[in-house]
Amino acid sequence: MKRVPWPAPLAPAAYQIVDDVIYSTTFDEPYFSKSGGLAEKRHVFVEGNQLAERFRCSKKVTILEFGFGLGLNLLSSMEAHTSSGTECVLDYVAFEKHPLNKDQLRECLQLTIGANENATHLIRSLPPLVSGFHRIVLTPKVVLTLIYGDATSYIKELDASVDAFYLDGFSPKKNEDLWNPSLFASFRRLAAKGASFSTYSSAGLVRRGMSYAGFDVEVKKGFGRKKEMLVGVFRDETQAHPKVFNNVTIIGGGIAGCSLALRASELGLRTRLIDRGPGVMGQGSSNPFPLVRPTVSLDFGPRGQFSWYAYFYAMRFYRKLSQYQSIGWQEISAIQLAKREGELAKMRDALGALDLSEDCLSFIDDSALASRSLGTQMSNGVFISQVGRLNRCQTGVTQAIKNSSIELLTKTRVSDIKSLSFLEDYQTTIESVPVVLANPQTAQQLIPQVKLRLQAIRGQSTRVESINRPLNHALCGDGYLASMDDESVWSSGTFDLDDESTEVRNRDNLLNLDRINQLYDSIESVKQMEVVESWVGVRYATLDRMPHVGFVGNNEYALTGFGSKGFTWGPLASEMLVSELLGLSCPVERSLRKRMSPLRFD
């Protein structure tokens, strides 16, 4: 199969500050008027779309902004959302072709609004400058999807039911690419019933374009020296609102099911989590030391694309969870070793132009790699500055569920998804829709009409006593090595297809010891080292190695098939699914979501 190239590097924002006003040198215009940044945004966009009333009367409000810039529209919308005091979910989507990095945004916001808690959180959560979709949970009920790239291209990939359009790109004269008929035409597909728009511009091009898109356009008083601005309401009364659920039942308490339960509960869904074991995070999710990391490859096809999106999201997910729960989260660095001669050079060509250095990776040669690993001689590789290591997180996740409003039923087998009648300890019937299947081992039995095509993959990992030289970074190749707090080393792991045995095998321990020797060529008599712990887990992956995320039929959904990548992929996949249940914008491209449909093998 032909490789999909990585997206071209983004052209970052270029600006200068003159008399405390921030000017875009790309478009030769200020980011906001001299009369005041937040005040302008409140007048044009918050009041122009009657957000205060919308927050009071709706379960969710989806805003689509063109021209994220300094994030002032987001911050003013969050301010209005907080003031409303409601349980409404603010679902904010923004396009930005020339984004600022963290340092630039920090400088601009400090000048513009000074100390601000929401601004600090935004800066801290800002993703690297990589084209595509980036879902960020700013507060439990405020989600931001930043889409870096050309809006006229990416809008075709957006799946959302938009309640308010913020048209805030630089003026049509300076930014002709954004203000074009094809962009306006796409609003018909995205607009929810009663959707509104506002913009500081009163240009005839905008009036005609929005009228053609189906909006009744009205001229209003502008802000400051600007005499006029435009607002409007979508006039198509046949447009349906997305279905929104109030509750959810999740079958399967692994990392994906737990991630979904925690997020659904946080967003206000009445959540029930069912597992057949004595507690959550058992079976394939019981790995005591999983590593959260991206898959660095030449291919930016669906798996490569989702791997990066999921990695960025998972790092923020566990970082946030660790602030409130004792999940044993530690951020470390890692080295992914090149498998073949010349592979690193190809990776450098594919990824080297991207701005990943701030938060993610850099390329290293033998000498740099050797110095980082204290004299160990290895092949070339990629240095990943931030990966996550979880340390026996079962207790922390269990505590997080207990501290939430989630109803947890353990030791419970679901025999019939139609009636949700339970065997063993619970003699009851619970009627609840929708039902999410996050139980890979038995999901196929519950929905025989759908071809899930799940394959069992047995993995065994081994922990050994401390080695004779410290391991400063996780080493990734076929499996990975990671040093523990007590300086013991975790070697993960074997991959045995179609094998569901959970018995520890001595030969697999020996294979894992050999992996230590291969990845970290510094130990003599490695097979004589003492094995202090072994772990066996059976994970389930799909035939195309993409997970099942989404609608199955009859209010049934699937969230399964992650293989060994559940800890990295599960949180974003859960965000995708809960967004579907609540009618929020999809956190990834439509085409990527389609590749994860549980119905794709039918």
C-alpha positions in Angstrom: 0.0 0.0 0.0 1.3 3.4 -0.9 2.5 5.6 2.0 0.6 8.8 2.7 3.0 11.7 3.1 3.0 13.9 6.1 1.3 17.3 5.7 3.3 20.3 4.6 4.7 22.4 7.4 2.4 25.2 8.6 3.4 28.8 8.0 3.4 30.2 11.6 2.0 33.6 12.5 4.2 36.6 11.9 3.4 39.7 13.9 4.9 42.9 15.4 3.8 45.0 18.3 3.4 48.8 17.8 2.1 51.0 20.6 0.6 47.9 22.4 -1.3 46.9 19.3 -0.5 43.5 17.7 -0.2 43.6 13.9 -0.1 40.6 11.6 2.7 41.3 9.2 1.3 38.6 6.9 -2.0 40.4 6.4 -0.9 43.9 7.4 -3.8 44.3 9.8 -4.1 44.4 13.6 -5.5 41.3 15.4 -8.1 43.6 17.1 -9.1 47.2 17.1 -7.3 49.8 19.2 -10.5 50.3 21.2 -9.9 47.0 23.1 -9.5 43.3 22.4 -12.0 41.5 24.7 -14.5 44.3 24.5 -14.6 44.1 20.7 -15.0 40.4 20.8 -17.9 40.6 23.3 -19.7 43.1 21.2 -19.3 41.5 17.8 -19.4 37.8 18.6 -20.8 37.1 22.1 -23.6 39.6 21.9 -23.9 39.3 18.1 -24.9 35.7 18.6 -26.9 36.1 21.8 -24.7 33.6 23.6 -25.9 34.4 27.1 -29.5 33.3 26.2 -28.3 30.3 24.3 -26.2 29.0 27.2 -29.3 29.3 29.5 -31.6 27.5 27.1 -29.4 24.7 25.5 -27.7 21.5 26.5 -24.8 22.4 24.1 -23.7 25.3 22.0 -21.3 24.6 19.1 -19.4 27.6 17.8 -17.3 27.6 14.7 -14.7 30.3 14.3 -12.7 31.3 11.3 -9.5 32.9 12.4 -8.5 31.7 15.9 -5.7 34.3 16.2 -5.0 35.1 19.8 -7.9 33.1 21.1 -9.8 36.2 22.3 -13.1 35.0 20.9 -12.7 31.7 22.8 -11.8 33.5 26.0 -14.8 35.9 25.8 -17.1 33.0 25.0 -15.8 31.1 28.0 -16.4 34.2 30.1 -20.0 34.3 29.0 -20.4 30.6 29.6 -19.1 30.8 33.1 -21.4 33.8 33.8 -24.4 31.9 32.6 -24.0 29.4 35.5 -25.6 26.6 33.5 -24.7 23.0 32.7 -24.6 23.8 29.0 -21.6 22.4 27.1 -19.5 24.9 25.1 -18.2 23.1 22.0 -15.8 25.5 20.3 -14.2 24.8 16.9 -11.7 27.1 15.4 -9.7 27.2 12.2 -6.3 28.8 12.0 -4.0 28.8 9.0 -1.1 30.7 10.7 -1.1 29.7 14.4 1.0 31.1 17.1 3.2 28.9 19.2 3.0 28.8 23.0 5.6 31.5 23.6 4.1 33.9 21.0 0.6 33.4 22.4 1.8 33.9 26.0 3.4 37.2 24.9 0.4 38.5 23.1 -2.2 37.5 25.7 -0.1 39.0 28.5 0.0 42.3 26.6 -3.7 42.1 25.7 -5.5 40.9 28.8 -2.9 40.3 31.5 -3.3 37.5 34.1 -6.2 35.3 33.2 -6.8 31.7 34.4 -8.5 30.6 31.1 -5.7 32.1 29.1 -3.1 30.3 31.2 -4.9 27.0 30.7 -5.2 27.6 26.9 -1.5 28.4 26.6 -0.5 25.3 28.6 -2.8 23.1 26.4 -1.8 24.5 23.0 -0.8 21.6 20.7 2.4 21.6 18.5 2.1 23.3 15.1 1.0 20.2 13.2 -1.7 20.4 10.6 -5.1 18.8 11.4 -7.5 18.4 14.3 -6.5 18.9 17.9 -9.2 18.3 20.6 -8.5 20.1 23.9 -10.6 19.8 27.0 -10.2 23.2 28.7 -12.8 22.6 31.5 -15.1 19.6 32.0 -17.8 21.4 29.9 -15.7 23.5 27.6 -14.0 21.7 24.7 -11.9 23.3 22.0 -11.1 21.7 18.6 -8.3 23.6 17.0 -7.9 22.9 13.3 -4.6 24.0 12.0 -4.5 24.5 8.2 -6.5 26.0 5.4 -10.2 26.3 6.3 -11.3 26.0 2.7 -9.8 22.5 2.6 -10.4 21.2 6.2 -14.0 22.4 6.4 -15.0 19.5 4.1 -13.7 17.2 6.9 -15.6 18.8 9.7 -18.5 17.0 11.2 -20.5 19.3 13.4 -23.9 20.9 14.0 -23.0 24.6 14.4 -25.1 27.0 16.4 -23.0 30.1 15.9 -20.5 31.1 13.2 -17.8 33.6 14.1 -16.4 35.1 10.9 -13.2 36.7 12.3 -10.6 36.3 9.6 -8.6 39.3 8.5 -10.6 41.6 6.1 -11.7 40.3 2.7 -9.4 42.7 0.9 -6.4 41.3 2.8 -7.4 37.6 3.1 -9.2 36.7 -0.1 -8.6 33.0 0.3 -10.8 32.8 3.4 -13.7 34.9 2.2 -14.9 32.9 -0.8 -18.2 31.4 -2.1 -17.2 27.8 -1.6 -16.6 28.4 2.1 -19.9 30.1 2.5 -21.7 27.3 0.7 -20.4 24.8 3.2 -22.3 26.5 6.0 -25.5 25.0 4.7 -24.3 21.5 5.6 -23.0 22.5 9.0 -25.6 25.0 10.3 -28.1 23.7 12.9 -31.7 24.9 13.0 -31.7 28.5 14.2 -27.9 28.9 13.7 -26.6 32.5 13.7 -23.5 34.3 12.5 -21.7 37.5 13.2 -18.8 39.4 11.8 -17.1 42.8 12.1 -17.1 43.0 8.3 -19.9 44.7 6.4 -18.5 44.0 2.9 -20.9 43.2 0.1 -19.1 40.0 -0.6 -19.9 38.8 2.9 -23.5 39.9 2.7 -24.1 38.1 -0.6 -22.2 35.0 0.5 -24.1 34.5 3.8 -27.4 35.2 2.1 -26.6 32.5 -0.5 -25.6 30.2 2.3 -29.2 30.4 3.7 -28.9 33.2 6.3 -31.1 36.3 6.7 -28.5 39.0 7.0 -28.9 42.2 9.1 -26.7 45.2 9.5 -25.9 46.2 13.1 -23.9 48.9 14.8 -20.2 48.0 14.8 -17.7 48.3 17.6 -15.6 51.5 18.3 -14.9 53.4 15.1 -16.4 50.6 12.9 -19.9 51.9 11.9 -21.4 48.6 10.8 -21.2 44.9 11.4 -23.2 41.9 10.1 -25.3 39.4 11.9 -27.8 36.8 10.6 -30.0 33.8 11.3 -30.2 30.6 9.3 -33.6 30.4 7.7 -33.8 26.7 6.9 -36.4 25.4 9.4 -36.0 21.8 8.2 -32.5 21.4 9.6 -32.7 18.9 12.5 -30.7 19.1 15.7 -28.5 16.1 16.4 -29.8 13.5 18.8 -28.6 14.1 22.4 -28.7 11.4 25.0 -29.1 11.9 28.8 -27.6 8.6 29.9 -25.2 5.8 28.8 -24.5 2.2 29.7 -20.9 1.0 29.1 -20.1 -2.7 29.0 -16.4 -3.3 29.7 -14.2 -1.6 32.3 -10.9 -1.5 30.5 -9.0 1.7 29.8 -11.3 2.6 26.9 -14.5 1.9 28.9 -13.2 3.8 32.0 -12.0 6.8 29.9 -15.5 7.0 28.3 -17.3 6.6 31.7 -15.2 9.4 33.3 -15.7 11.7 30.4 -19.4 11.0 30.0 -20.0 11.6 33.7 -18.0 14.8 33.6 -20.2 16.1 30.7 -23.4 15.4 32.7 -24.5 12.0 31.3 -26.0 9.6 33.8 -23.4 6.8 33.4 -23.5 3.2 34.2 -20.3 1.1 33.9 -20.5 -2.7 33.8 -17.7 -5.2 34.0 -17.7 -9.0 34.5 -14.5 -8.9 36.7 -14.2 -8.0 40.4 -13.1 -4.4 39.4 -12.2 -2.2 36.6 -8.9 -2.1 34.6 -8.6 -5.9 34.5 -7.5 -8.3 31.7 -5.8 -6.5 28.8 -5.9 -3.2 30.7 -4.1 -4.5 33.8 -0.6 -3.8 32.4 1.2 -2.4 35.4 3.6 -0.1 33.4 2.1 1.0 30.0 3.9 3.6 28.0 1.9 6.4 26.3 3.7 7.3 23.1 3.2 8.1 19.5 4.0 5.8 16.6 6.8 7.6 14.7 6.6 6.4 11.1 6.9 7.6 7.5 3.3 7.0 6.9 0.6 9.6 7.7 -2.2 7.4 6.7 -5.2 6.7 9.0 -3.1 4.8 11.6 -0.3 7.3 11.7 -2.6 10.3 11.7 -4.8 8.9 14.6 -1.7 7.9 16.5 -0.4 11.5 16.7 -3.8 13.0 17.5 -4.4 10.4 20.2 -0.9 10.8 21.7 -1.3 14.6 22.0 -4.8 14.1 23.6 -3.7 11.2 25.9 -0.8 13.2 27.4 -3.2 16.0 28.4 -5.8 13.5 29.6 -3.5 11.6 32.0 -1.8 14.9 33.1 -5.1 16.3 34.1 -6.2 13.0 35.8 -3.0 12.8 37.8 -3.8 16.2 39.3 -6.8 14.8 41.0 -6.1 11.1 41.3 -3.1 9.0 42.3 -2.7 7.2 39.0 1.1 6.9 39.0 1.8 9.2 36.1 5.3 10.3 35.1 6.4 12.1 32.0 9.7 10.9 30.7 11.6 10.9 27.4 12.0 8.0 24.9 14.2 7.0 22.0 12.6 5.1 19.1 15.3 3.2 17.4 15.5 3.0 13.6 14.9 -0.6 12.5 16.7 -0.6 9.2 19.6 1.1 7.5 18.6 4.4 6.1 15.3 4.6 7.9 16.3 7.6 10.0 17.2 9.6 7.0 13.8 8.9 5.5 12.1 9.9 8.7 14.1 13.1 8.8 13.0 14.0 5.3 9.4 13.2 6.1 9.2 14.9 9.5 12.1 17.2 9.8 10.4 20.3 8.4 7.5 20.1 10.9 7.6 22.2 14.1 7.7 19.3 16.5 10.8 20.3 18.4 9.0 22.3 21.2 6.8 19.5 22.5 7.8 16.3 20.8 10.7 14.9 18.9 14.1 15.5 17.4 16.4 13.4 15.3 19.7 12.1 16.7 22.8 10.4 15.3 25.0 7.8 16.9 27.1 10.2 19.0 24.2 12.1 20.4 22.3 8.9 21.1 25.4 7.4 22.8 25.9 10.4 25.0 22.2 10.4 26.0 22.4 6.7 26.9 25.7 7.0 28.8 28.1 5.3 26.5 25.8 2.6 25.0 26.4 2.0 21.3 23.1 1.7 19.3 21.7 2.5 15.9 20.2 5.9 15.0 16.9 6.9 16.3 14.3 9.6 17.1 14.4 11.3 20.5 10.8 11.9 21.8 11.0 14.5 24.5 7.7 13.7 26.2 6.1 10.3 26.7 4.0 9.1 29.6 4.7 6.2 31.9 1.8 4.9 34.0 2.7 3.0 37.2 0.0 0.6 38.4 -2.8 3.0 37.5 -5.6 0.5 38.4 -6.0 1.9 41.9 -6.1 5.5 40.7 -8.6 4.9 37.9 -10.8 2.9 40.3 -10.7 5.8 42.8 -11.6 8.3 40.1 -14.7 6.3 39.2 -15.7 6.0 42.9 -15.2 9.8 43.3 -17.6 10.4 40.3 -21.3 9.9 39.8 -20.7 6.7 37.8 -22.8 3.7 38.8 -20.3 0.8 38.8 -21.6 -2.8 38.5 -18.8 -5.5 38.8 -19.0 -9.3 38.6 -21.8 -8.8 36.1 -22.1 -10.6 32.8 -24.4 -9.2 30.2 -26.1 -12.1 28.3 -28.5 -10.1 26.2 -27.9 -6.6 25.0 -31.5 -6.1 24.1 -32.8 -6.3 27.6 -29.5 -6.0 29.5 -30.5 -8.9 31.8 -27.6 -9.9 34.1 -26.5 -13.2 35.4 -24.5 -14.1 38.4 -24.6 -11.6 41.2 -27.3 -9.3 39.8 -30.8 -10.6 39.1 -32.3 -7.5 37.5 -33.1 -5.9 34.2 -31.9 -2.4 33.4 -33.4 -0.5 30.5 -31.0 2.2 29.3 -30.0 3.6 25.9 -27.5 4.0 24.4 -25.3 0.9 25.1 -21.6 1.1 24.4 -19.7 -2.2 23.9 -16.1 -1.7 25.3 -15.7 -5.4 26.0 -13.6 -6.9 23.1 -13.7 -10.5 24.4 -17.4 -10.8 24.2 -18.6 -7.9 22.1 -19.1 -10.1 19.0 -21.4 -12.4 20.8 -23.7 -9.5 21.8 -23.9 -8.0 18.3 -23.6 -11.0 16.0 -25.1 -9.0 13.1 -21.9 -6.9 12.9 -18.6 -8.2 11.6 -16.1 -6.8 14.2 -13.3 -9.1 13.0 -11.4 -8.9 16.3 -8.2 -10.9 16.7 -6.7 -11.9 20.0 -3.1 -10.9 20.7 -1.4 -12.3 23.7 1.4 -10.2 25.2 3.9 -11.0 28.0 6.1 -8.4 29.7 8.9 -8.9 32.2 10.5 -6.9 35.0 14.1 -7.5 36.0 16.3 -6.2 38.7 18.4 -3.1 38.1 20.9 -3.3 35.3 24.5 -2.2 35.5 24.1 1.1 33.8 21.2 3.5 34.3 18.5 3.7 31.6 17.7 7.4 31.3 15.1 7.1 28.6 12.5 4.5 27.5 13.9 2.6 24.5 11.3 1.7 21.8 11.8 -0.8 19.0 9.9 -4.1 18.8 8.4 -3.5 22.2 10.0 -1.1 24.7 12.2 -0.9 27.8 11.5 1.5 30.6 13.2 2.0 33.9 11.1 2.0 37.1 11.4 4.1 40.2 13.4 1.4 41.9 15.8 1.2 38.9 14.4 -2.2 37.8 13.6 -2.5 34.1 10.3 -3.3 32.4 10.6 -5.2 29.1 7.5 -5.2 26.9 6.6 -7.4 25.2 5.7 -10.5 23.1 3.0 -10.6 20.5 1.3 -13.9 19.9 -1.6 -13.8 17.5 -4.8 -15.8 18.1 -3.5 -16.9 21.6 -5.7 -16.3 24.6 -3.6 -18.1 27.2 -3.0 -16.0 30.4 -0.3 -18.4 31.8 3.2 -17.0 32.3 5.7 -18.7 30.0 9.4 -18.9 30.9 10.4 -18.8 27.2 8.6 -15.5 26.8 10.5 -14.1 29.8 13.7 -15.2 28.1 12.6 -13.4 24.9 12.0 -10.2 26.9 15.5 -10.5 28.4 16.9 -10.9 24.9 15.1 -7.7 24.0 16.9 -5.9 26.8 20.2 -7.1 25.2 19.1 -6.0 21.7 17.8 -2.5 22.6 20.3 -1.8 25.3 23.6 -3.5 24.5 25.3 -3.1 27.8 24.6 -6.2 29.9 26.6 -9.4 30.2 24.9 -12.7 31.1 21.5 -11.1 30.8 19.7 -14.4 31.0 21.0 -14.9 34.5 19.3 -11.7 35.7 16.5 -12.2 38.2 13.0 -11.9 36.9 11.0 -10.1 39.7 7.6 -9.8 37.9 5.8 -11.1 34.8 2.6 -9.9 33.3 0.3 -11.5 30.7 -2.5 -9.8 28.9 -4.7 -10.6 26.0 -5.6 -7.6 23.8 -7.9 -7.6 20.8 -7.2 -5.8 17.5 -9.1 -5.4 14.3 -7.8 -6.8 11.0 -6.9 -3.4 9.7 -5.4 -2.4 13.1 -7.8 0.6 13.4 -10.2 0.6 16.4 -14.0 0.4 16.3 -15.4 3.7 17.4 -19.0 4.6 16.8 -22.6 3.6 15.9 -23.5 0.0 15.3 -27.3 0.2 15.2 -30.4 0.3 17.5 -28.7 2.8 19.9 -25.8 0.4 20.2 -22.2 1.6 19.9 -18.7 0.0 19.9 -15.5 1.2 21.5 -13.0 -1.6 21.0 -10.2 -3.2 19.0 -7.3 -1.1 20.2 -4.8 -4.0 20.5 -1.7 -2.9 22.5 -2.5 0.8 22.0 -5.4 1.2 24.3 -3.7 3.5 26.8 -2.7 5.9 24.1 -5.7 5.6 21.7 -8.5 5.0 24.2 -8.9 8.5 25.7 -9.3 10.2 22.3 -11.6 7.4 21.0 -13.7 7.9 24.1 -13.9 11.6 23.4 -15.0 10.8 19.8 -17.8 8.6 21.1 -19.1 10.8 23.8 -19.2 13.7 21.3 -21.4 11.5 19.1 -23.7 10.8 22.1 -24.0 14.5 22.9 -24.2 16.0 19.4 -20.8 17.7 19.8 -18.4 18.3 16.9 -16.3 15.3 16.0 -12.7 15.6 17.3 -11.1 14.2 14.1 -11.7 14.4 10.3 -14.8 12.8 8.8 -12.7 10.6 6.6 -10.7 9.3 9.6 -13.8 8.7 11.6 -15.2 6.7 8.7 -12.1 4.5 8.8 -13.0 3.6 12.4 -16.7 2.8 11.8 -17.6 -0.6 13.4 -19.6 -1.2 10.2 -16.7 -1.0 7.8 -16.3 -4.8 7.5 -19.9 -5.5 6.7 
